[in-house]
Amino acid sequence: MLYLIGAGGHGKVILDALHLLGCEVAVLDGDPAQAGREILGRTIAREEKVFASLEEPVDFFVGIGDGSSRRRVTERWEGRGHRLARVVHPAAITSPTADLASGVTVMAGAIVQTGAVVGKGAIINTAASVDHDCRIGAFAHIAPGTRLAGAVEVGEGAWIGIGTAVREGVVIGARTVVGAGAVVVDDLPPDVVAYGNPCRVVRQIGR
């Protein structure tokens, strides 16, 4: 049994992948309004109640798109000794030399090439490509259709928007948000919002 936390849109896609992988899944959500509803044939249970009732370590996965929430829930469950899984969709392509940490999601149509390192809890979303020797930080999100050329570095908690293209060797700082369709040809610092072609910093996060 694998406990999937998160019954929103991202969690639904994770659940679909787990079904294809033949996993037995219990779906949990922290929102009391979700309890008792169904998602892909599974009845959603209240996360707080299940978490409190578990006496032995279990396998779990956090299907929440927001990186900070995903980190918080992951740390809470790991703090009780539960085991964080990873989910690689059967229609994804991952090099045997790529290093995928626990909690990683690789969605359908995504490609992770040789020598890439994908950090804990990171998402490589639908049809995204991560080329050779890239480094993806913990709890980062590489959105659908994004293209990372070789040796790109993406910091912890960064969000790379849908359809973004990133030139080889570029470094994107931790927690930085890159807008949809951006073309990133130069390094970006941490904690900024940036977008455009070529991509430019628009503002610092929190300002």
PyRosetta script that sets phi, psi and omega in degrees:
from pyrosetta import init, pose_from_sequence

init()
pose = pose_from_sequence("MLYLIGAGGHGKVILDALHLLGCEVAVLDGDPAQAGREILGRTIAREEKVFASLEEPVDFFVGIGDGSSRRRVTERWEGRGHRLARVVHPAAITSPTADLASGVTVMAGAIVQTGAVVGKGAIINTAASVDHDCRIGAFAHIAPGTRLAGAVEVGEGAWIGIGTAVREGVVIGARTVVGAGAVVVDDLPPDVVAYGNPCRVVRQIGR")
pose.set_psi(1, 131.8)
pose.set_omega(1, 174.0)
pose.set_phi(2, -115.9)
pose.set_psi(2, 132.3)
pose.set_omega(2, 179.2)
pose.set_phi(3, -94.7)
pose.set_psi(3, 116.6)
pose.set_omega(3, 179.1)
pose.set_phi(4, -100.2)
pose.set_psi(4, 119.2)
pose.set_omega(4, 179.9)
pose.set_phi(5, -101.1)
pose.set_psi(5, 118.5)
pose.set_omega(5, -179.5)
pose.set_phi(6, 121.1)
pose.set_psi(6, 114.3)
pose.set_omega(6, -176.6)
pose.set_phi(7, -119.6)
pose.set_psi(7, 23.8)
pose.set_omega(7, 174.1)
pose.set_phi(8, -84.1)
pose.set_psi(8, -161.0)
pose.set_omega(8, -177.6)
pose.set_phi(9, -60.9)
pose.set_psi(9, -44.7)
pose.set_omega(9, 179.6)
pose.set_phi(10, -65.4)
pose.set_psi(10, -43.1)
pose.set_omega(10, 177.9)
pose.set_phi(11, -60.8)
pose.set_psi(11, -35.1)
pose.set_omega(11, 179.2)
pose.set_phi(12, -63.2)
pose.set_psi(12, -42.0)
pose.set_omega(12, 179.5)
pose.set_phi(13, -67.6)
pose.set_psi(13, -39.0)
pose.set_omega(13, 175.5)
pose.set_phi(14, -60.9)
pose.set_psi(14, -44.9)
pose.set_omega(14, -179.7)
pose.set_phi(15, -61.0)
pose.set_psi(15, -40.9)
pose.set_omega(15, 177.6)
pose.set_phi(16, -60.1)
pose.set_psi(16, -43.2)
pose.set_omega(16, 177.9)
pose.set_phi(17, -63.2)
pose.set_psi(17, -42.3)
pose.set_omega(17, 179.9)
pose.set_phi(18, -63.9)
pose.set_psi(18, -37.2)
pose.set_omega(18, 175.3)
pose.set_phi(19, -60.4)
pose.set_psi(19, -45.6)
pose.set_omega(19, -179.7)
pose.set_phi(20, -63.9)
pose.set_psi(20, -29.1)
pose.set_omega(20, 178.8)
pose.set_phi(21, -83.5)
pose.set_psi(21, -2.4)
pose.set_omega(21, 176.5)
pose.set_phi(22, 79.2)
pose.set_psi(22, 22.4)
pose.set_omega(22, -177.7)
pose.set_phi(23, -85.1)
pose.set_psi(23, 144.6)
pose.set_omega(23, 168.9)
pose.set_phi(24, -85.2)
pose.set_psi(24, 125.1)
pose.set_omega(24, -169.1)
pose.set_phi(25, -129.2)
pose.set_psi(25, 136.8)
pose.set_omega(25, 166.4)
pose.set_phi(26, -110.1)
pose.set_psi(26, 129.1)
pose.set_omega(26, -175.5)
pose.set_phi(27, -101.9)
pose.set_psi(27, 127.1)
pose.set_omega(27, -179.3)
pose.set_phi(28, -122.4)
pose.set_psi(28, 155.0)
pose.set_omega(28, 175.0)
pose.set_phi(29, -149.2)
pose.set_psi(29, 144.9)
pose.set_omega(29, -179.1)
pose.set_phi(30, -78.1)
pose.set_psi(30, -12.0)
pose.set_omega(30, -179.5)
pose.set_phi(31, -86.0)
pose.set_psi(31, 117.2)
pose.set_omega(31, -179.1)
pose.set_phi(32, -58.1)
pose.set_psi(32, -28.0)
pose.set_omega(32, -179.2)
pose.set_phi(33, -67.7)
pose.set_psi(33, -20.0)
pose.set_omega(33, 180.0)
pose.set_phi(34, -81.7)
pose.set_psi(34, -22.6)
pose.set_omega(34, -175.4)
pose.set_phi(35, -59.2)
pose.set_psi(35, 130.9)
pose.set_omega(35, 179.3)
pose.set_phi(36, 91.4)
pose.set_psi(36, -15.3)
pose.set_omega(36, 176.4)
pose.set_phi(37, -77.2)
pose.set_psi(37, 167.5)
pose.set_omega(37, -179.5)
pose.set_phi(38, -113.9)
pose.set_psi(38, 146.2)
pose.set_omega(38, 175.2)
pose.set_phi(39, -138.4)
pose.set_psi(39, 116.9)
pose.set_omega(39, -178.3)
pose.set_phi(40, 48.6)
pose.set_psi(40, 43.4)
pose.set_omega(40, 176.4)
pose.set_phi(41, 82.4)
pose.set_psi(41, 2.7)
pose.set_omega(41, 179.0)
pose.set_phi(42, -109.7)
pose.set_psi(42, 136.5)
pose.set_omega(42, 176.2)
pose.set_phi(43, -83.7)
pose.set_psi(43, 130.4)
pose.set_omega(43, -177.1)
pose.set_phi(44, -80.7)
pose.set_psi(44, 132.6)
pose.set_omega(44, 176.3)
pose.set_phi(45, -106.5)
pose.set_psi(45, 158.9)
pose.set_omega(45, 179.2)
pose.set_phi(46, -74.5)
pose.set_psi(46, 120.1)
pose.set_omega(46, -175.6)
pose.set_phi(47, -57.9)
pose.set_psi(47, -44.0)
pose.set_omega(47, -176.2)
pose.set_phi(48, -59.2)
pose.set_psi(48, -41.7)
pose.set_omega(48, -178.2)
pose.set_phi(49, -69.5)
pose.set_psi(49, -44.6)
pose.set_omega(49, 179.9)
pose.set_phi(50, -65.1)
pose.set_psi(50, -44.2)
pose.set_omega(50, -179.9)
pose.set_phi(51, -57.0)
pose.set_psi(51, -43.3)
pose.set_omega(51, -178.8)
pose.set_phi(52, -69.0)
pose.set_psi(52, -25.4)
pose.set_omega(52, -174.6)
pose.set_phi(53, -88.0)
pose.set_psi(53, -15.1)
pose.set_omega(53, -174.7)
pose.set_phi(54, -75.9)
pose.set_psi(54, 125.3)
pose.set_omega(54, -178.3)
pose.set_phi(55, -102.7)
pose.set_psi(55, -26.8)
pose.set_omega(55, -179.8)
pose.set_phi(56, -114.7)
pose.set_psi(56, 155.0)
pose.set_omega(56, 177.7)
pose.set_phi(57, -60.5)
pose.set_psi(57, 140.4)
pose.set_omega(57, 179.1)
pose.set_phi(58, -129.7)
pose.set_psi(58, 167.7)
pose.set_omega(58, 173.2)
pose.set_phi(59, -87.9)
pose.set_psi(59, 138.3)
pose.set_omega(59, -179.6)
pose.set_phi(60, -143.5)
pose.set_psi(60, 163.6)
pose.set_omega(60, 175.5)
pose.set_phi(61, -147.5)
pose.set_psi(61, 143.6)
pose.set_omega(61, -177.0)
pose.set_phi(62, -106.0)
pose.set_psi(62, 110.6)
pose.set_omega(62, -178.9)
pose.set_phi(63, -99.5)
pose.set_psi(63, 57.9)
pose.set_omega(63, -179.7)
pose.set_phi(64, -119.0)
pose.set_psi(64, 127.9)
pose.set_omega(64, -175.8)
pose.set_phi(65, -70.6)
pose.set_psi(65, -35.1)
pose.set_omega(65, -179.0)
pose.set_phi(66, -70.2)
pose.set_psi(66, 125.7)
pose.set_omega(66, -173.1)
pose.set_phi(67, -65.4)
pose.set_psi(67, -41.0)
pose.set_omega(67, -178.0)
pose.set_phi(68, -68.4)
pose.set_psi(68, -38.1)
pose.set_omega(68, 176.5)
pose.set_phi(69, -67.6)
pose.set_psi(69, -39.8)
pose.set_omega(69, 178.6)
pose.set_phi(70, -61.8)
pose.set_psi(70, -42.2)
pose.set_omega(70, 177.8)
pose.set_phi(71, -64.1)
pose.set_psi(71, -45.1)
pose.set_omega(71, -177.6)
pose.set_phi(72, -60.7)
pose.set_psi(72, -46.8)
pose.set_omega(72, -179.2)
pose.set_phi(73, -67.1)
pose.set_psi(73, -40.5)
pose.set_omega(73, 178.5)
pose.set_phi(74, -58.8)
pose.set_psi(74, -48.4)
pose.set_omega(74, -178.4)
pose.set_phi(75, -64.2)
pose.set_psi(75, -35.6)
pose.set_omega(75, 178.7)
pose.set_phi(76, -64.1)
pose.set_psi(76, -46.4)
pose.set_omega(76, -178.6)
pose.set_phi(77, -71.3)
pose.set_psi(77, -41.0)
pose.set_omega(77, 178.1)
pose.set_phi(78, -64.8)
pose.set_psi(78, -31.0)
pose.set_omega(78, 178.4)
pose.set_phi(79, -63.0)
pose.set_psi(79, -20.5)
pose.set_omega(79, 176.5)
pose.set_phi(80, -98.6)
pose.set_psi(80, 9.2)
pose.set_omega(80, 175.8)
pose.set_phi(81, 88.1)
pose.set_psi(81, 8.1)
pose.set_omega(81, 179.7)
pose.set_phi(82, -77.6)
pose.set_psi(82, 155.8)
pose.set_omega(82, -170.4)
pose.set_phi(83, -101.6)
pose.set_psi(83, 121.0)
pose.set_omega(83, -178.7)
pose.set_phi(84, -81.5)
pose.set_psi(84, 123.2)
pose.set_omega(84, 179.7)
pose.set_phi(85, -88.9)
pose.set_psi(85, -179.9)
pose.set_omega(85, 167.8)
pose.set_phi(86, -128.7)
pose.set_psi(86, 156.3)
pose.set_omega(86, -178.7)
pose.set_phi(87, -129.2)
pose.set_psi(87, 116.8)
pose.set_omega(87, 175.7)
pose.set_phi(88, -118.8)
pose.set_psi(88, 112.6)
pose.set_omega(88, -178.4)
pose.set_phi(89, -58.5)
pose.set_psi(89, 141.4)
pose.set_omega(89, -179.1)
pose.set_phi(90, -63.0)
pose.set_psi(90, -16.9)
pose.set_omega(90, 177.2)
pose.set_phi(91, -95.8)
pose.set_psi(91, 8.0)
pose.set_omega(91, 173.1)
pose.set_phi(92, -87.3)
pose.set_psi(92, 160.1)
pose.set_omega(92, 176.3)
pose.set_phi(93, -121.3)
pose.set_psi(93, 118.9)
pose.set_omega(93, 178.9)
pose.set_phi(94, -127.8)
pose.set_psi(94, 131.5)
pose.set_omega(94, 177.9)
pose.set_phi(95, -65.8)
pose.set_psi(95, 141.9)
pose.set_omega(95, 175.2)
pose.set_phi(96, -64.7)
pose.set_psi(96, -15.6)
pose.set_omega(96, 177.8)
pose.set_phi(97, -94.8)
pose.set_psi(97, -1.4)
pose.set_omega(97, 174.5)
pose.set_phi(98, -76.3)
pose.set_psi(98, 148.5)
pose.set_omega(98, -178.8)
pose.set_phi(99, -110.4)
pose.set_psi(99, 108.3)
pose.set_omega(99, -179.2)
pose.set_phi(100, -107.6)
pose.set_psi(100, 117.0)
pose.set_omega(100, -178.4)
pose.set_phi(101, -75.4)
pose.set_psi(101, 171.0)
pose.set_omega(101, 175.2)
pose.set_phi(102, -62.6)
pose.set_psi(102, 149.4)
pose.set_omega(102, 178.9)
pose.set_phi(103, 81.5)
pose.set_psi(103, -2.3)
pose.set_omega(103, -179.3)
pose.set_phi(104, -74.9)
pose.set_psi(104, 142.3)
pose.set_omega(104, 170.2)
pose.set_phi(105, -113.6)
pose.set_psi(105, 130.5)
pose.set_omega(105, 169.2)
pose.set_phi(106, -123.7)
pose.set_psi(106, 113.2)
pose.set_omega(106, -171.2)
pose.set_phi(107, -85.6)
pose.set_psi(107, 175.7)
pose.set_omega(107, -178.0)
pose.set_phi(108, -58.9)
pose.set_psi(108, 134.9)
pose.set_omega(108, 177.2)
pose.set_phi(109, 79.4)
pose.set_psi(109, -4.4)
pose.set_omega(109, 179.1)
pose.set_phi(110, -77.9)
pose.set_psi(110, 154.2)
pose.set_omega(110, 179.3)
pose.set_phi(111, -130.1)
pose.set_psi(111, 130.0)
pose.set_omega(111, 174.3)
pose.set_phi(112, -122.3)
pose.set_psi(112, 116.3)
pose.set_omega(112, -170.7)
pose.set_phi(113, -89.8)
pose.set_psi(113, 176.7)
pose.set_omega(113, -174.6)
pose.set_phi(114, -57.8)
pose.set_psi(114, 138.1)
pose.set_omega(114, 176.2)
pose.set_phi(115, 77.8)
pose.set_psi(115, -2.6)
pose.set_omega(115, 178.8)
pose.set_phi(116, -71.6)
pose.set_psi(116, 146.9)
pose.set_omega(116, 176.5)
pose.set_phi(117, -123.4)
pose.set_psi(117, 121.8)
pose.set_omega(117, -178.1)
pose.set_phi(118, -115.2)
pose.set_psi(118, 118.1)
pose.set_omega(118, -171.9)
pose.set_phi(119, -76.3)
pose.set_psi(119, 168.1)
pose.set_omega(119, -175.5)
pose.set_phi(120, -51.1)
pose.set_psi(120, 131.4)
pose.set_omega(120, 173.7)
pose.set_phi(121, 71.5)
pose.set_psi(121, 7.9)
pose.set_omega(121, -178.9)
pose.set_phi(122, -77.9)
pose.set_psi(122, 154.8)
pose.set_omega(122, 178.8)
pose.set_phi(123, -115.7)
pose.set_psi(123, 125.4)
pose.set_omega(123, 167.8)
pose.set_phi(124, -108.2)
pose.set_psi(124, 101.6)
pose.set_omega(124, -166.1)
pose.set_phi(125, -84.4)
pose.set_psi(125, -179.2)
pose.set_omega(125, -170.1)
pose.set_phi(126, -50.1)
pose.set_psi(126, 125.4)
pose.set_omega(126, 174.0)
pose.set_phi(127, 60.7)
pose.set_psi(127, 18.9)
pose.set_omega(127, 172.3)
pose.set_phi(128, -79.8)
pose.set_psi(128, 154.1)
pose.set_omega(128, 176.2)
pose.set_phi(129, -128.0)
pose.set_psi(129, 133.5)
pose.set_omega(129, -179.7)
pose.set_phi(130, -119.4)
pose.set_psi(130, 109.6)
pose.set_omega(130, -171.2)
pose.set_phi(131, -83.9)
pose.set_psi(131, -175.0)
pose.set_omega(131, -170.6)
pose.set_phi(132, -56.3)
pose.set_psi(132, 138.0)
pose.set_omega(132, 170.6)
pose.set_phi(133, 63.9)
pose.set_psi(133, 19.8)
pose.set_omega(133, 172.9)
pose.set_phi(134, -71.1)
pose.set_psi(134, 156.3)
pose.set_omega(134, 176.4)
pose.set_phi(135, -126.7)
pose.set_psi(135, 115.2)
pose.set_omega(135, -178.5)
pose.set_phi(136, -110.3)
pose.set_psi(136, 121.5)
pose.set_omega(136, -175.8)
pose.set_phi(137, -72.4)
pose.set_psi(137, 163.5)
pose.set_omega(137, 179.7)
pose.set_phi(138, -56.9)
pose.set_psi(138, 135.4)
pose.set_omega(138, 174.2)
pose.set_phi(139, 62.6)
pose.set_psi(139, 18.8)
pose.set_omega(139, 170.7)
pose.set_phi(140, -76.2)
pose.set_psi(140, 163.1)
pose.set_omega(140, -179.8)
pose.set_phi(141, -132.5)
pose.set_psi(141, 115.2)
pose.set_omega(141, 175.2)
pose.set_phi(142, -99.8)
pose.set_psi(142, 105.8)
pose.set_omega(142, -168.5)
pose.set_phi(143, -72.5)
pose.set_psi(143, 167.0)
pose.set_omega(143, -177.9)
pose.set_phi(144, -54.0)
pose.set_psi(144, 139.2)
pose.set_omega(144, 175.3)
pose.set_phi(145, 74.2)
pose.set_psi(145, 4.8)
pose.set_omega(145, 179.0)
pose.set_phi(146, -73.0)
pose.set_psi(146, 146.9)
pose.set_omega(146, 179.2)
pose.set_phi(147, -124.7)
pose.set_psi(147, 114.3)
pose.set_omega(147, 176.0)
pose.set_phi(148, -106.1)
pose.set_psi(148, 119.9)
pose.set_omega(148, 176.3)
pose.set_phi(149, -73.3)
pose.set_psi(149, -179.4)
pose.set_omega(149, -174.2)
pose.set_phi(150, -61.8)
pose.set_psi(150, 145.2)
pose.set_omega(150, 172.2)
pose.set_phi(151, 60.6)
pose.set_psi(151, 27.0)
pose.set_omega(151, 172.4)
pose.set_phi(152, -76.1)
pose.set_psi(152, 142.9)
pose.set_omega(152, 174.9)
pose.set_phi(153, -117.0)
pose.set_psi(153, 129.4)
pose.set_omega(153, 178.4)
pose.set_phi(154, -120.6)
pose.set_psi(154, 123.2)
pose.set_omega(154, -174.2)
pose.set_phi(155, -73.3)
pose.set_psi(155, 167.7)
pose.set_omega(155, 179.5)
pose.set_phi(156, -56.1)
pose.set_psi(156, 134.5)
pose.set_omega(156, 173.3)
pose.set_phi(157, 72.0)
pose.set_psi(157, 5.2)
pose.set_omega(157, 178.6)
pose.set_phi(158, -71.6)
pose.set_psi(158, 155.4)
pose.set_omega(158, 178.4)
pose.set_phi(159, -125.6)
pose.set_psi(159, 116.0)
pose.set_omega(159, -179.9)
pose.set_phi(160, -104.9)
pose.set_psi(160, 111.5)
pose.set_omega(160, -168.6)
pose.set_phi(161, -67.0)
pose.set_psi(161, 162.9)
pose.set_omega(161, -174.0)
pose.set_phi(162, -55.9)
pose.set_psi(162, 133.8)
pose.set_omega(162, 175.9)
pose.set_phi(163, 73.7)
pose.set_psi(163, 14.0)
pose.set_omega(163, 178.8)
pose.set_phi(164, -73.3)
pose.set_psi(164, 146.6)
pose.set_omega(164, 173.4)
pose.set_phi(165, -119.9)
pose.set_psi(165, 132.6)
pose.set_omega(165, -176.0)
pose.set_phi(166, -124.9)
pose.set_psi(166, 125.1)
pose.set_omega(166, -178.8)
pose.set_phi(167, -67.0)
pose.set_psi(167, 155.1)
pose.set_omega(167, -177.9)
pose.set_phi(168, -58.4)
pose.set_psi(168, 140.6)
pose.set_omega(168, 174.2)
pose.set_phi(169, 78.4)
pose.set_psi(169, -0.2)
pose.set_omega(169, -179.4)
pose.set_phi(170, -71.3)
pose.set_psi(170, 144.6)
pose.set_omega(170, 176.1)
pose.set_phi(171, -113.1)
pose.set_psi(171, 124.9)
pose.set_omega(171, 177.8)
pose.set_phi(172, -112.4)
pose.set_psi(172, 125.0)
pose.set_omega(172, -171.4)
pose.set_phi(173, -71.5)
pose.set_psi(173, 164.9)
pose.set_omega(173, -179.4)
pose.set_phi(174, -60.0)
pose.set_psi(174, 138.8)
pose.set_omega(174, 174.8)
pose.set_phi(175, 66.4)
pose.set_psi(175, 5.2)
pose.set_omega(175, 178.3)
pose.set_phi(176, -72.0)
pose.set_psi(176, 143.8)
pose.set_omega(176, 178.9)
pose.set_phi(177, -111.9)
pose.set_psi(177, 122.7)
pose.set_omega(177, 178.2)
pose.set_phi(178, -108.0)
pose.set_psi(178, 124.4)
pose.set_omega(178, -175.0)
pose.set_phi(179, -69.1)
pose.set_psi(179, 160.1)
pose.set_omega(179, -177.0)
pose.set_phi(180, -56.5)
pose.set_psi(180, 138.0)
pose.set_omega(180, 174.3)
pose.set_phi(181, 72.9)
pose.set_psi(181, 11.4)
pose.set_omega(181, -178.9)
pose.set_phi(182, -68.7)
pose.set_psi(182, 155.3)
pose.set_omega(182, 172.9)
pose.set_phi(183, -119.9)
pose.set_psi(183, 106.0)
pose.set_omega(183, -171.3)
pose.set_phi(184, -98.1)
pose.set_psi(184, 113.0)
pose.set_omega(184, -178.1)
pose.set_phi(185, -115.2)
pose.set_psi(185, -9.7)
pose.set_omega(185, 178.3)
pose.set_phi(186, -131.5)
pose.set_psi(186, 159.5)
pose.set_omega(186, 179.1)
pose.set_phi(187, -58.7)
pose.set_psi(187, 149.7)
pose.set_omega(187, 175.5)
pose.set_phi(188, -121.8)
pose.set_psi(188, 137.1)
pose.set_omega(188, -179.0)
pose.set_phi(189, -75.4)
pose.set_psi(189, 171.2)
pose.set_omega(189, 175.4)
pose.set_phi(190, -68.3)
pose.set_psi(190, 156.8)
pose.set_omega(190, 167.0)
pose.set_phi(191, 59.8)
pose.set_psi(191, 42.8)
pose.set_omega(191, 175.0)
pose.set_phi(192, -130.6)
pose.set_psi(192, 162.1)
pose.set_omega(192, 168.1)
pose.set_phi(193, -105.7)
pose.set_psi(193, 131.0)
pose.set_omega(193, -177.5)
pose.set_phi(194, -141.4)
pose.set_psi(194, 146.5)
pose.set_omega(194, 175.5)
pose.set_phi(195, -162.1)
pose.set_psi(195, 173.8)
pose.set_omega(195, 176.4)
pose.set_phi(196, 107.8)
pose.set_psi(196, 175.6)
pose.set_omega(196, 178.3)
pose.set_phi(197, -133.4)
pose.set_psi(197, 103.4)
pose.set_omega(197, -0.9)
pose.set_phi(198, -73.5)
pose.set_psi(198, 156.1)
pose.set_omega(198, -176.5)
pose.set_phi(199, -66.8)
pose.set_psi(199, 134.7)
pose.set_omega(199, 179.1)
pose.set_phi(200, -132.3)
pose.set_psi(200, 149.1)
pose.set_omega(200, 175.7)
pose.set_phi(201, -69.8)
pose.set_psi(201, 130.3)
pose.set_omega(201, -179.8)
pose.set_phi(202, -101.3)
pose.set_psi(202, -40.3)
pose.set_omega(202, 179.0)
pose.set_phi(203, -164.4)
pose.set_psi(203, 164.4)
pose.set_omega(203, 172.7)
pose.set_phi(204, -84.6)
pose.set_psi(204, 144.5)
pose.set_omega(204, 177.8)
pose.set_phi(205, -66.7)
pose.set_psi(205, 134.0)
pose.set_omega(205, -177.6)
pose.set_phi(206, 94.7)
pose.set_psi(206, -0.8)
pose.set_omega(206, 178.6)
pose.set_phi(207, -120.4)
pose.dump_pdb("model.pdb")
